[in-house]
């Protein structure tokens, strides 16, 4: 599974998502997503160990 990190226009991480559909939901909610980057395998493993990437999304 590919995880994604979403960045705002200043380069700050604003969300981590499991699917592109989650990214689209955040955009529709008005989140200022300027860039989306697929996480490297070692980054995604950390998400798997700490729980769902949705836990990083305060809007969920």
LINSUL-V791094 format. One line per field, one symbol per residue. phi: phi as a letter, one per 40 degrees, with the letter a starting at -180 (. if undefined). burial: # if it has 16 or more other ideal C-beta (glycine too) atoms within 10 Angstrom, else .. Layout:
phi = ???
burial = ???
This chain:
phi = .cbbbbbcccgccbabbcbccccccccccgccccabbcccdccccccccchcdccccccc
burial = ..#####......#####...##..#....#.#.....#....#..#.....#..##...
